Amino acid sequence: MQHSFLDRFSPYLLLVLTILFWAGNFNLARAIHADVPPLGLSFWRWAVAALILLPFAWGSMRAALPLAREHWRLVLALAVLGIAGFNSLVYVGLQTTTATNGVLLQSVTPITMILLAGLVLHEKSTLAQWAGIGVSLVGVLVIITKADWQVLQQLAFNRGDMWIVLATLDWSLYTVLLRKLPQGLRGTPILGFSISLGALAILPLYVYESVTFQTMPVTAVSVASIAYVAVFPSLLSYMFWNHATQKLGVNRTGQFSHLMPVFGILLATLLLGERLQLYHALGMLLVAAGLVLTNKFKEGKP
């Protein structure tokens, strides 16, 4: 059902919506980091997402259970990497790093995806893809530095940046492994299995955090935050990202990560009243040009 529904939409549109939702997640996590503990946010994000999804996904999950048992190592790896690992690493990293550093470090994701896709899947990258990544990466840097390259010399990196780097590698490997899924596990089944197992994997870490550091507050802010991250950056975004990865391949899908700072700017303009500057427009044009260049040619084949 999920694939027949998503096939009605362009995978490029689904990726744009995915990055928009993730940009909101990134900014929200940074905004509430002083009040909401990272592992608590990660656990309840996926626990609520599982409660929403399972009533609809149970039938397809039960039908795919024999195949999931056969490929249990891959299913478990996707749950640990894509659900438990990536989100927890990002939320922990955002406790001590800036949003600017986080976006800058995550901008290398398309590069790590192409390298891992070549190593694991033997997918060949094209010159156009590398050129597109280069152009859009320059666009990201223009946005972050406000077209003043001396800003890069003033950036200070800290412990939180290490967690963001690990999250980037984690997500790249997750995306690459999605391509190894057999047809019968794609779509709703793997989403249900990975979200459920991922939430369980986070649970002991969440309990440890609650006992030794900070408990999860029950406030209007925390409840609203969990509601948002459970539906948009979790259920919808993962459904869209997984589907687009199967349709477009790792190399072209990963390039859309460079839209993160673009949507960050647009959200700040719409929600916070910030003004668009010339360097914003230049950076956005470069990111768009890189995406067009990368996706103009077909993905290299093994």
ZASEVO-981743 format. One record per residue: residue in one letter; x, z, y of N, C-alpha, C, CB in turn. Coordinates in steps of 0.001 Angstrom, whole numbers, m for minus. Glycine has a CB too. Example, Ala and Ser with C-alpha at 12.3 -4.5 7.8 and 13.67 -1.06 7.14 Angstrom:
 residu    n.px    n.pz    n.py   ca.px   ca.pz   ca.py    c.px    c.pz    c.py   cb.px   cb.pz   cb.py
      A   13190    7800   m5690   12300    7800   m4500   13200    7800   m3300   11308    9046   m4473
      S   12850    7080   m2250   13670    7140   m1060   12900    7870      30   14084    5725    m598
! end
This chain:
 residu    n.px    n.pz    n.py   ca.px   ca.pz   ca.py    c.px    c.pz    c.py   cb.px   cb.pz   cb.py
      M     827       0   m1205       0       0       0     867       0    1263    m938    1217       2
      Q    1916     826    1250    2731     932    2443    3385    m398    2782    3786    2004    2265
      H    3970   m1064    1754    4671   m2299    2033    3712   m3389    2467    5452   m2744     820
      S    2535   m3484    1838    1580   m4510    2227    1132   m4304    3670     369   m4504    1286
      F    1047   m3058    4102     670   m2769    5486    1815   m3093    6441     259   m1299    5633
      L    3031   m2643    6127    4164   m2850    7020    4576   m4310    7093    5336   m2012    6574
      D    4290   m5078    6052    4638   m6497    6068    3895   m7265    7152    4348   m7115    4720
      R    2857   m6670    7695    2115   m7327    8774    2894   m7312   10087     760   m6650    8968
      F    3902   m6459   10167    4635   m6284   11412    6062   m6798   11269    4639   m4809   11831
      S    6614   m7252   12385    8008   m7685   12395    8917   m6486   12139    8365   m8366   13742
      P    9922   m6622   11253   10855   m5508   11049   11607   m5148   12323   11847   m5851    9952
      Y   11764   m6112   13217   12432   m5828   14484   11578   m4903   15355   12734   m7135   15232
      L   10280   m5138   15372    9372   m4248   16107    9406   m2846   15514    7930   m4801   16086
      L    9417   m2752   14192    9460   m1445   13536   10741    m702   13886    9342   m1602   12016
      L   11861   m1427   13971   13125    m790   14326   13119    m312   15775   14285   m1756   14099
      V   12544   m1087   16658   12454    m678   18064   11644     613   18185   11811   m1799   18922
      L   10514     688   17485    9701    1905   17513   10459    3082   16901    8376    1682   16765
      T   11192    2817   15822   11980    3869   15173   12965    4494   16142   12724    3311   13964
      I   13738    3661   16824   14749    4180   17745   14097    4878   18934   15661    3047   18234
      L   12943    4389   19373   12208    5068   20446   11832    6484   20023   10942    4272   20827
      F   11299    6628   18814   10917    7957   18319   12141    8850   18153   10166    7838   16981
      W   13247    8285   17674   14461    9081   17481   15083    9496   18809   15476    8299   16658
      A   14968    8644   19814   15469    9029   21136   14701   10244   21651   15348    7848   22136
      G   13386   10250   21419   12587   11414   21787   13001   12648   21017   11122   11139   21558
      N   13305   12484   19736   13751   13595   18898   15078   14155   19398   13884   13147   17438
      F   15997   13270   19745   17325   13666   20210   17219   14485   21489   18209   12429   20441
      N   16430   13994   22440   16281   14696   23717   15531   16016   23556   15555   13808   24721
      L   14526   16014   22691   13756   17236   22456   14627   18321   21834   12553   16944   21551
      A   15421   17939   20826   16269   18921   20143   17258   19563   21107   17023   18262   18985
      R   17800   18758   22008   18735   19300   22990   18018   20208   23985   19449   18166   23730
      A   16796   19830   24367   16054   20602   25370   15654   21982   24866   14815   19842   25796
      I   15369   22113   23564   14866   23383   23028   15922   24137   22234   13658   23134   22150
      H   17194   23702   22311   18219   24270   21427   18428   25763   21640   19528   23549   21631
      A   18167   26264   22848   18381   27688   23114   17282   28563   22522   18471   27928   24607
      D   16128   27990   22260   14981   28773   21789   14636   28548   20320   13784   28450   22623
      V   14933   27362   19807   14556   27019   18431   15820   26800   17608   13648   25748   18395
      P   16041   27576   16541   17252   27435   15734   17282   26091   15013   17350   28578   14718
      P   18478   25508   14823   18573   24143   14296   18056   23970   12877   19983   23698   14342
      L   18416   24885   11980   17983   24742   10591   16501   25070   10438   18816   25643    9679
      G   16000   25968   11280   14565   26239   11279   13780   25010   11696   14241   27406   12206
      L   14261   24333   12742   13609   23102   13191   13674   22036   12109   14259   22585   14482
      S   14826   21916   11465   14992   20907   10416   14078   21185    9228   16448   20857    9951
      F   14025   22450    8786   13192   22774    7620   11716   22536    7906   13408   24228    7198
      W   11223   23087    9002    9793   22962    9279    9407   21532    9619    9394   23885   10414
      R   10319   20780   10178   10072   19348   10408    9709   18656    9105   11307   18673   11039
      W   10522   18893    8082   10315   18174    6823    9267   18831    5942   11616   18072    6066
      A    9107   20136    6039    8047   20803    5277    6675   20322    5742    8154   22338    5423
      V    6491   20242    7057    5215   19755    7594    5030   18277    7263    5148   19973    9123
      A    6101   17494    7370    6016   16070    7025    5602   15889    5569    7364   15371    7281
      A    6154   16725    4680    5796   16643    3260    4331   16993    3039    6685   17573    2428
      L    3852   18029    3710    2446   18426    3567    1497   17321    4036    2177   19711    4358
      I    1902   16585    5061    1074   15479    5552    1112   14301    4586    1543   15031    6945
      L    2304   13998    4071    2486   12784    3266    1989   12911    1837    3928   12410    3244
      L    2240   14047    1185    2011   14165    m258     587   13844    m708    2349   15543    m694
      P    m457   14262       7   m1805   13892    m458   m2020   12383    m559   m2842   14476     472
      F   m1349   11620     289   m1499   10167     274    m501    9493    m673   m1327    9615    1682
      A     647   10135    m887    1721    9510   m1661    1734    9929   m3123    3045    9837   m1044
      W     957   10950   m3491    1066   11529   m4829     827   10502   m5933      85   12670   m4978
      G    m144    9630   m5764    m450    8648   m6798     710    7711   m7066   m1662    7851   m6409
      S    1294    7157   m6015    2422    6239   m6191    3669    6975   m6666    2718    5504   m4885
      M    3835    8237   m6249    4976    9019   m6724    4859    9299   m8215    5084   10336   m5948
      R    3661    9639   m8674    3458    9913  m10096    3703    8655  m10931    2034   10445  m10342
      A    3262    7497  m10428    3482    6244  m11154    4965    5892  m11223    2708    5104  m10491
      A    5718    6272  m10181    7144    5944  m10121    8027    7030  m10715    7551    5693   m8695
      L    7430    8110  m11229    8218    9239  m11722    9197    8859  m12831    7298   10315  m12221
      P    8807    8049  m13836    9788    7656  m14862   10998    6937  m14266    9126    6758  m15901
      L   10761    6074  m13289   11866    5359  m12646   12714    6312  m11805   11327    4213  m11768
      A   12069    7287  m11170   12806    8279  m10384   13698    9129  m11285   11832    9177   m9602
      R   13211    9471  m12469   14034   10225  m13415   15233    9402  m13869   13201   10655  m14628
      E   15006    8118  m14076   16097    7239  m14510   17176    7131  m13436   15556    5843  m14854
      H   16757    7134  m12178   17698    6991  m11060   17778    8294  m10259   17275    5818  m10137
      W   17758    9431  m10949   17652   10711  m10268   18842   10992   m9350   17523   11816  m11283
      R   20029   10507   m9720   21197   10751   m8872   21042   10059   m7519   22480   10266   m9571
      L   20547    8830   m7544   20339    8094   m6296   19235    8737   m5463   19993    6627   m6588
      V   18147    9135   m6099   17036    9785   m5392   17509   11085   m4743   15859   10065   m6361
      L   18266   11879   m5495   18768   13147   m4964   19745   12914   m3817   19443   13960   m6073
      A   20604   11903   m3966   21567   11597   m2904   20856   11199   m1615   22515   10475   m3348
      L   19804   10387   m1727   19054    9976    m538   18356   11160     119   18027    8906    m903
      A   17841   12080    m698   17180   13268    m153   18171   14166     576   16489   14052   m1270
      V   19328   14377     m31   20328   15265     565   20942   14633    1813   21429   15597    m456
      L   21265   13340    1728   21905   12670    2856   20929   12414    4003   22517   11357    2401
      G   19828   11741    3700   18942   11268    4753   18007   12313    5319   18146   10153    4247
      I   17642   13293    4505   16679   14305    4958   17384   15616    5303   15609   14550    3878
      A   17983   16247    4310   18599   17559    4538   19853   17462    5396   18938   18215    3211
      G   20753   16553    5043   22053   16509    5687   22033   15997    7108   22957   15678    4895
      F   21534   14788    7294   21626   14140    8606   20964   14959    9706   20994   12764    8549
      N   19726   15331    9502   18983   16023   10554   19557   17400   10852   17526   16152   10164
      S   19968   18111    9812   20553   19434   10031   21861   19324   10800   20784   20149    8693
      L   22687   18327   10461   23961   18137   11161   23737   17805   12635   24777   17024   10490
      V   22756   16944   12913   22462   16584   14307   21982   17803   15086   21401   15463   14368
      Y   21052   18555   14516   20504   19717   15223   21569   20793   15445   19325   20304   14440
      V   22435   20999   14453   23523   21969   14624   24494   21478   15696   24272   22203   13281
      G   24819   20191   15660   25735   19633   16650   25214   19745   18065   26014   18200   16337
      L   23918   19546   18247   23327   19585   19584   23238   20999   20151   21952   18968   19553
      Q   23568   21998   19342   23626   23363   19861   24801   23533   20824   23737   24370   18706
      T   25882   22781   20594   27103   23019   21364   27684   21775   22027   28133   23616   20478
      T   27109   20610   21796   27607   19420   22477   26558   18913   23456   27981   18317   21461
      T   26948   17959   24277   26030   17395   25264   25312   16181   24680   26787   17005   26552
      A   24198   15834   25297   23478   14641   24859   24339   13397   25054   22150   14498   25624
      T   25157   13373   26119   26039   12229   26371   27036   12055   25242   26778   12400   27699
      N   27691   13143   24859   28639   13066   23753   27953   12628   22472   29323   14409   23546
      G   26756   13169   22240   26039   12825   21019   25728   11348   20930   24768   13613   20928
      V   25225   10776   22032   24907    9344   22050   26175    8511   21894   24179    8965   23358
      L   27249    8918   22569   28506    8180   22485   29034    8158   21054   29549    8796   23421
      L   29022    9303   20399   29535    9377   19036   28646    8617   18060   29662   10827   18600
      Q   27334    8665   18267   26433    7951   17374   26472    6444   17583   25029    8450   17561
      S   27071    5996   18686   27136    4562   18946   28092    3841   18003   27554    4319   20375
      V   28884    4593   17241   29762    3948   16255   29037    3713   14932   31017    4803   16018
      T   27774    4130   14829   27027    3986   13579   26999    2556   13047   25622    4465   13775
      P   26730    1530   13875   26733     172   13324   28062    m220   12693   26389    m813   14403
      I   29160     275   13251   30478     m49   12702   30659     605   11341   31596     400   13663
      T   30323    1892   11234   30478    2575    9946   29529    1996    8903   30230    4082   10103
      M   28359    1527    9324   27431     918    8372   27982    m381    7805   26087     662    9037
      I   28546   m1210    8667   29109   m2476    8200   30271   m2222    7243   29575   m3335    9392
      L   31125   m1269    7579   32272    m964    6717   31818    m432    5362   33195      54    7396
      L   30851     492    5360   30360    1049    4100   29584      13    3291   29477    2264    4370
      A   28832    m854    3968   28099   m1904    3256   29062   m2848    2556   27198   m2689    4224
      G   30198   m3114    3190   31205   m3951    2553   31837   m3275    1352   32271   m4322    3547
      L   32102   m1967    1467   32745   m1233     376   31799    m978    m793   33284      86     889
      V   30569    m562    m492   29636    m140   m1536   28812   m1303   m2080   28709     935   m1000
      L   28322   m2155   m1192   27411   m3231   m1594   28082   m4594   m1628   26232   m3281    m660
      H   29320   m4657   m1131   30052   m5930   m1034   29314   m6939    m161   30275   m6522   m2428
      E   28594   m6444     854   27947   m7332    1803   28989   m7839    2793   26783   m6613    2537
      K   28973   m9120    3027   29928   m9724    3943   29380   m9686    5365   30246  m11171    3523
      S   30209   m9250    6277   29823   m9270    7685   30306  m10567    8317   30399   m8041    8439
      T   29615  m10991    9361   29960  m12236   10036   30635  m11943   11368   28709  m13103   10249
      L   31303  m12959   11881   31944  m12822   13186   30905  m12539   14267   32742  m14091   13532
      A   29727  m13169   14130   28657  m12946   15108   28202  m11490   15106   27465  m13867   14818
      Q   28147  m10873   13923   27733   m9472   13835   28741   m8555   14521   27560   m9057   12371
      W   30023   m8787   14272   31044   m7972   14919   31049   m8194   16431   32424   m8286   14334
      A   30859   m9457   16842   30801   m9750   18276   29594   m9070   18915   30742  m11271   18515
      G   28452   m9104   18216   27251   m8454   18729   27430   m6960   18874   26081   m8738   17828
      I   28072   m6342   17883   28343   m4905   17954   29244   m4592   19143   28992   m4408   16647
      G   30265   m5435   19342   31171   m5217   20461   30471   m5302   21804   32289   m6213   20415
      V   29616   m6321   21962   28899   m6510   23228   27951   m5343   23495   28113   m7835   23209
      S   27184   m4953   22481   26229   m3859   22689   26931   m2519   22864   25256   m3780   21519
      L   28097   m2340   22214   28864   m1105   22399   29347    m990   23842   30064   m1058   21428
      V   29768   m2109   24418   30143   m2110   25834   28942   m1714   26691   30677   m3503   26261
      G   27752   m2212   26307   26540   m1837   27031   26273    m344   26980   25354   m2581   26473
      V   26473     257   25797   26310    1703   25652   27284    2443   26569   26526    2129   24184
      L   28539    1990   26598   29551    2642   27427   29235    2489   28914   30935    2064   27125
      V   28700    1335   29308   28309    1137   30710   27245    2155   31111   27784    m305   30936
      I   26277    2381   30224   25204    3336   30515   25748    4759   30604   24108    3258   29439
      I   26567    5140   29626   27071    6512   29561   28011    6826   30725   27793    6744   28235
      T   28889    5857   31061   29892    6095   32104   29392    5747   33501   31137    5297   31808
      K   28170    5209   33587   27627    4741   34877   28532    3665   35480   27475    5928   35869
      A   29094    2841   34587   29988    1733   34958   31280    2215   35616   29268     779   35898
      D   31630    3462   35395   32889    4016   35900   33708    4439   34687   32645    5233   36889
      W   34682    3607   34309   35408    3840   33059   36264    5103   33103   36283    2646   32743
      Q   36556    5615   34302   37334    6849   34394   36568    8051   33839   37727    7111   35842
      V   35250    7902   33722   34431    8979   33156   34871    9291   31733   32937    8598   33178
      L   35302    8262   30997   35731    8471   29609   36914    9432   29531   36104    7132   28959
      Q   37772    9406   30549   38924   10303   30550   38516   11754   30784   39919    9870   31612
      Q   37332   11958   31346   36874   13307   31681   36006   13931   30588   36103   13276   32979
      L   35670   13131   29554   34835   13667   28484   35588   14739   27706   34380   12543   27539
      A   34942   15847   27465   35533   16930   26673   34775   17039   25357   35499   18291   27451
      F   35511   17057   24258   34882   17126   22942   35036   18529   22367   35494   16077   21986
      N   34060   18944   21567   34051   20301   21045   33578   20317   19598   33163   21199   21904
      R   33323   21501   19089   32938   21657   17686   31649   20918   17359   32782   23124   17349
      G   30719   20896   18299   29465   20203   18053   29652   18725   17784   28548   20385   19213
      D   30682   18139   18408   30935   16714   18204   31327   16417   16759   32031   16232   19151
      M   32019   17361   16123   32393   17178   14722   31153   17035   13849   33254   18354   14235
      W   30120   17837   14140   28886   17754   13357   28182   16422   13594   27946   18919   13707
      I   28235   15907   14824   27613   14618   15120   28345   13492   14396   27602   14359   16638
      V   29670   13568   14350   30449   12559   13614   30084   12580   12135   31967   12802   13790
      L   29994   13769   11555   29593   13884   10148   28182   13338    9940   29666   15352    9684
      A   27292   13594   10900   25928   13067   10804   25924   11545   10826   25063   13610   11945
      T   26792   10963   11634   26890    9503   11716   27328    8912   10383   27871    9091   12821
      L   28343    9493    9772   28807    9021    8465   27735    9234    7402   30107    9742    8059
      D   27072   10368    7472   25998   10709    6539   24891    9658    6600   25427   12110    6853
      W   24443    9335    7817   23340    8380    7982   23742    6967    7547   22875    8361    9443
      S   24968    6609    7816   25448    5287    7402   25411    5152    5887   26875    5043    7920
      L   25861    6188    5181   25854    6142    3717   24428    6130    3184   26625    7336    3135
      Y   23546    6903    3798   22133    6904    3396   21542    5499    3501   21320    7890    4268
      T   21786    4838    4629   21228    3503    4848   21775    2503    3839   21527    3027    6268
      V   23056    2607    3539   23664    1707    2549   23052    1930    1167   25193    1919    2492
      L   22867    3190     779   22329    3495    m550   20872    3067    m697   22453    4982    m833
      L   20141    2947     412   18760    2461     334   18688    1096    m337   18143    2386    1730
      R   19724     294    m139   19729   m1060    m693   19900   m1062   m2209   20836   m1879     m53
      K   20298      69   m2780   20484     152   m4226   19220     600   m4956   21615    1100   m4542
      L   18168     898   m4203   16922    1350   m4823   16262     225   m5612   15956    1881   m3757
      P   15788     508   m6826   14992    m490   m7550   13650    m695   m6859   14777     m59   m9020
      Q   13039   m1832   m7085   11808   m2201   m6386   10708   m1152   m6551   11313   m3543   m6889
      G   10583    m582   m7733    9503     356   m8009    9592    1672   m7270    9457     627   m9443
      L   10751    1968   m6682   10927    3220   m5942   10860    3024   m4432   12248    3853   m6309
      R   10846    1796   m3989   10877    1541   m2556    9532    1869   m1903   11252      83   m2288
      G    9585    2138    m606    8354    2417     118    7923    3862     m21    7255    1512    m363
      T    6654    4060    m329    6069    5399    m382    6719    6317   m1411    4608    5293    m676
      P    7024    5854   m2650    7599    6779   m3635    8886    7441   m3167    7861    6052   m4922
      I    9858    6653   m2684   11127    7269   m2293   10949    8139   m1060   12188    6195   m2029
      L   10023    7775    m182    9767    8615     988    9227    9973     551    8773    7925    1950
      G    8289    9967    m394    7728   11223    m886    8747   12077   m1612    6572   10946   m1798
      F    9516   11451   m2514   10524   12199   m3271   11608   12752   m2350   11157   11307   m4346
      S   12112   11924   m1438   13237   12354    m607   12828   13433     394   13825   11162     132
      I   11642   13309     982   11192   14335    1928   10969   15666    1219    9898   13888    2634
      S   10340   15634      51   10070   16875    m692   11360   17545   m1136    9188   16588   m1912
      L   12265   16764   m1743   13534   17326   m2214   14417   17744   m1042   14277   16311   m3095
      G   14374   16971      41   15181   17314    1209   14755   18629    1832   15099   16215    2238
      A   13442   18847    1937   12946   20116    2487   13379   21288    1616   11411   20090    2613
      L   13322   21107     294   13764   22166    m622   15254   22438    m477   13443   21789   m2070
      A   16035   21381    m227   17483   21555     m64   17815   22339    1201   18180   20196     m28
      I   17002   22172    2241   17249   22890    3496   16805   24344    3412   16531   22198    4651
      L   15844   24650    2544   15226   25980    2499   16228   27128    2402   14288   26053    1336
      P   17201   27122    1458   18133   28262    1402   18978   28401    2664   19048   28120     202
      L   19324   27277    3295   20083   27338    4542   19235   27925    5666   20587   25942    4931
      Y   17971   27573    5671   17039   28108    6671   16867   29614    6489   15668   27398    6572
      V   16735   30064    5249   16605   31499    4974   17854   32240    5442   16366   31749    3466
      Y   19027   31675    5145   20287   32290    5569   20357   32376    7093   21490   31493    5025
      E   19969   31306    7781   19969   31301    9241   19028   32369    9794   19567   29921    9767
      S   17855   32501    9173   16860   33469    9645   17346   34904    9477   15543   33280    8899
      V   18051   35170    8383   18520   36525    8088   19720   36903    8942   18877   36652    6614
      T   20627   35951    9164   21901   36283    9804   21997   35892   11277   23003   35626    9063
      F   21202   34929   11725   21353   34449   13102   20074   34574   13927   21799   33010   13090
      Q   19102   33735   13667   17919   33674   14528   16708   33243   13710   18145   32701   15712
      T   15598   33918   13919   14365   33525   13235   13647   32437   14035   13436   34752   13032
      M   12783   31720   13355   12029   30649   13996   10895   31256   14827   11467   29653   12935
      P   10891   31069   16136    9816   31641   16955    8511   30866   16772   10219   31648   18439
      V    7404   31573   16835    6090   30924   16766    5524   30906   18181    5114   31672   15761
      T    5789   29824   18876    5341   29662   20257    4693   28291   20406    6527   29829   21258
      A    4066   28082   21538    3458   26771   21799    4514   25672   21791    2713   26777   23148
      V    5698   25984   22322    6779   24993   22368    7261   24644   20968    7949   25515   23209
      S    7488   25662   20131    7997   25396   18785    6973   24656   17933    8392   26702   18102
      V    5712   25033   18035    4661   24370   17250    4500   22914   17683    3318   25119   17399
      A    4467   22678   18988    4338   21307   19492    5556   20468   19118    4151   21312   21017
      S    6733   21078   19165    7958   20359   18814    7947   19945   17353    9187   21220   19103
      I    7549   20866   16476    7494   20559   15048    6456   19479   14770    7174   21824   14236
      A    5326   19548   15450    4288   18531   15257    4820   17148   15616    3043   18858   16106
      Y    5547   17056   16722    6094   15760   17133    7135   15257   16141    6710   15861   18528
      V    8131   16112   15821    9231   15634   14981    8789   15377   13544   10370   16637   14992
      A    7730   16037   13084    7247   15807   11720    6580   14447   11575    6272   16901   11317
      V    5885   14012   12619    5114   12763   12522    5926   11552   12973    3840   12865   13357
      F    6472   11601   14173    7062   10387   14747    8506   10132   14300    7017   10471   16249
      P    9472   11035   14557   10830   10759   14098   11003   10908   12581   11790   11675   14803
      S   10026   11491   11909   10159   11723   10466    9345   10716    9667    9720   13145   10110
      L    8060   10956    9511    7234   10107    8656    7259    8646    9089    5808   10612    8652
      L    6888    8388   10328    6799    7000   10779    8169    6337   10858    6119    6933   12134
      S    9135    7021   11454   10448    6408   11642   11145    6118   10320   11321    7306   12490
      Y   11084    7042    9381   11739    6810    8090   11038    5701    7317   11760    8101    7257
      M    9723    5659    7400    8974    4584    6761    9396    3229    7337    7456    4800    6942
      F    9494    3167    8664    9864    1922    9331   11316    1545    9032    9653    2048   10844
      W   12224    2522    9135   13659    2253    8935   13929    1789    7503   14499    3516    9250
      N   13368    2482    6527   13584    2106    5129   13081     695    4868   12886    3099    4188
      H   11907     381    5406   11318    m944    5202   12185   m2024    5849    9887    m993    5776
      A   12623   m1787    7077   13434   m2777    7787   14786   m2985    7117   13635   m2351    9234
      T   15365   m1903    6571   16648   m2031    5881   16528   m2940    4670   17166    m658    5456
      Q   15429   m2812    3923   15221   m3681    2765   15005   m5130    3196   14024   m3193    1939
      K   14386   m5335    4348   14079   m6686    4819   15280   m7367    5473   12927   m6638    5800
      L   16028   m6636    6287   17072   m7237    7111   18478   m6990    6603   16963   m6728    8497
      G   18659   m5968    5772   20001   m5608    5344   20612   m4553    6255   20887   m6838    5307
      V   21701   m3978    5790   22333   m2859    6489   22924   m3291    7822   23418   m2240    5622
      N   23639   m4412    7831   24394   m4799    9015   23505   m5043   10229   25199   m6034    8724
      R   22417   m5761   10040   21541   m6054   11179   20702   m4840   11572   20624   m7234   10851
      T   20295   m4058   10584   19506   m2861   10892   20310   m1856   11711   19013   m2203    9601
      G   21541   m1617   11300   22371    m622   11968   22609    m896   13433   23670    m524   11285
      Q   22624   m2179   13803   22882   m2556   15186   21864   m1963   16153   22887   m4057   15313
      F   20652   m1708   15672   19593   m1205   16549   19858     225   17016   18253   m1269   15835
      S   20832     906   16416   21189    2253   16869   21630    2254   18326   22296    2831   15992
      H   22131    1116   18797   22597    1048   20183   21459    1070   21194   23420    m195   20384
      L   20217    1031   20709   19077    1170   21615   18821    2626   22012   17830     591   20968
      M   19502    3564   21354   19270    4985   21641   19445    5331   23120   20210    5833   20812
      P   20586    4988   23745   20723    5342   25161   19753    4577   26053   22140    5084   25623
      V   19380    3370   25649   18417    2591   26429   17083    3325   26497   18227    1184   25816
      F   16605    3767   25340   15332    4485   25324   15463    5869   25946   14812    4604   23896
      G   16647    6456   25837   16873    7732   26507   16673    7607   28011   18278    8248   26206
      I   17174    6506   28568   17010    6250   30001   15545    6027   30352   17844    5036   30429
      L   14877    5201   29552   13477    4892   29835   12601    6141   29753   12965    3829   28863
      L   12874    6998   28766   12103    8235   28645   12354    9158   29833   12451    8955   27337
      A   13619    9225   30260   13943   10063   31416   13262    9541   32678   15463   10123   31625
      T   13154    8216   32783   12502    7618   33947   11005    7906   33948   12745    6107   33976
      L   10393    7768   32771    8948    7947   32668    8528    9414   32731    8450    7334   31383
      L    9303   10281   32055    8882   11671   31906    9507   12608   32934    9219   12153   30528
      L   10714   12283   33383   11429   13191   34277   11551   12658   35699   12798   13465   33729
      G   11063   11446   35924   11100   10893   37272   12464   10411   37719   10618   11901   38225
      E   13411   10228   36786   14729    9727   37160   14633    8251   37552   15737    9918   36000
      R   15540    7808   38421   15493    6440   38929   16432    5541   38142   15853    6404   40416
      L   15963    4330   37869   16817    3338   37225   17851    2832   38227   15975    2161   36664
      Q   19101    2715   37755   20187    2222   38595   20651     850   38088   21370    3233   38611
      L   21479     191   38884   21972   m1135   38510   22763   m1088   37206   22844   m1712   39628
      Y   23574     m33   37037   24360      51   35807   23466     243   34581   25367    1197   35903
      H   22300     874   34756   21352     979   33654   20914    m411   33211   20130    1827   34062
      A   20539   m1235   34190   20069   m2588   33877   21166   m3408   33211   19584   m3296   35149
      L   22404   m3292   33716   23523   m4029   33125   23758   m3594   31682   24800   m3823   33954
      G   23754   m2286   31456   23951   m1777   30098   22860   m2235   29155   24010    m268   30108
      M   21617   m2194   29614   20497   m2637   28778   20617   m4115   28422   19169   m2379   29491
      L   21013   m4940   29396   21178   m6368   29137   22268   m6618   28101   21508   m7108   30432
      L   23361   m5866   28179   24446   m6032   27211   24008   m5602   25813   25676   m5227   27645
      V   23274   m4494   25720   22765   m4057   24420   21827   m5113   23844   22035   m2697   24545
      A   20928   m5638   24682   19995   m6670   24224   20736   m7926   23786   18994   m7013   25329
      A   21759   m8321   24552   22543   m9504   24191   23251   m9302   22855   23569   m9824   25288
      G   23767   m8102   22635   24422   m7808   21360   23469   m7884   20190   25054   m6446   21403
      L   22248   m7381   20378   21239   m7438   19318   20861   m8877   18992   19990   m6651   19726
      V   20690   m9691   20023   20345  m11098   19805   21472  m11807   19068   20053  m11806   21146
      L   22700  m11562   19478   23854  m12206   18853   23982  m11813   17391   25132  m11849   19601
      T   23798  m10531   17104   23924  m10048   15733   22840  m10608   14831   23880   m8539   15706
      N   21630  m10701   15325   20491  m11085   14490   20163  m12570   14537   19288  m10309   14902
      K   20981  m13341   15245   20746  m14780   15313   21119  m15458   14012   21528  m15393   16461
      F   22075  m14866   13298   22567  m15472   12069   22186  m14611   10886   24088  m15670   12122
      K   22053  m15235    9725   21645  m14518    8525   22748  m13593    8064   21270  m15491    7413
      E   22322  m12541    7402   23239  m11535    6875   24170  m12154    5860   22471  m10373    6248
      G   25441  m11754    5897   26367  m12221    4887   25970  m11738    3513   27766  m11773    5209
      K   26157  m12555    2504   25778  m12208    1135   26999  m11794     333   25072  m13387     452
      P   26767  m10981    m729   27889  m10584   m1564   28567  m11789   m2165   27433   m9644   m2659
! end
